[in-house]
Amino acid sequence: VHFSTSPRSPGTHWKQTVFFLPRLYNVQEGEEIHGKITCQRHPHEKRGLIIHLHVFDSKFKFYLE
């Protein structure tokens, strides 16, 4: 059995998510991107999550329901 969580592959039970950033960043193939991602439960949505992404010297916040 083989499946992928790539955003270009068909969906799976893992529920792939793509985080779109508000602007484009110039990154070259093979270049490493360093950052931090944290995940916490949403206080009002039983199955919701709050994702904090720190990358490119910027902070982004996403809500998943």
C-alpha positions in Angstrom: 0.0 0.0 0.0 1.3 3.4 -0.9 -0.1 6.9 -0.6 1.2 10.4 -0.6 0.4 13.5 1.3 1.6 15.7 -1.5 -0.8 18.6 -2.4 -0.6 17.3 -6.0 -1.8 13.8 -5.0 -5.4 12.7 -4.5 -6.8 13.3 -1.0 -6.3 10.7 1.8 -7.7 10.3 5.3 -4.7 12.4 6.5 -6.5 15.6 5.2 -3.7 17.4 3.5 -3.6 21.1 4.0 -1.9 23.8 2.0 -1.0 27.1 3.7 -1.0 30.0 1.2 1.2 32.9 2.3 0.1 36.4 1.5 3.1 37.0 -0.9 5.6 35.1 -3.0 9.0 34.3 -1.7 12.0 33.7 -4.0 13.4 30.2 -3.1 15.8 28.3 -5.3 15.6 24.5 -5.8 17.7 22.8 -3.1 17.6 25.9 -0.8 16.7 25.1 2.8 13.9 27.0 4.5 14.1 27.3 8.3 11.1 28.1 10.5 8.8 26.8 13.2 5.3 25.5 13.0 3.1 25.0 16.1 -0.4 23.5 16.4 -3.0 23.9 19.1 -6.6 23.0 19.5 -9.1 25.7 18.7 -10.8 26.7 22.0 -14.3 26.9 20.4 -14.2 24.3 17.6 -14.1 20.7 18.9 -12.2 19.5 15.8 -10.5 22.8 14.9 -6.9 23.7 15.0 -4.9 26.9 15.2 -1.6 26.8 13.3 1.2 29.3 13.9 3.9 29.4 11.2 7.1 31.4 11.7 9.1 31.5 8.4 10.9 34.2 6.3 11.2 36.4 9.4 7.4 36.6 9.5 4.6 35.1 11.6 1.4 33.7 10.1 -1.7 32.3 11.8 -4.1 29.9 10.2 -7.5 28.5 11.5 -8.5 25.0 10.4 -12.1 23.8 11.1 
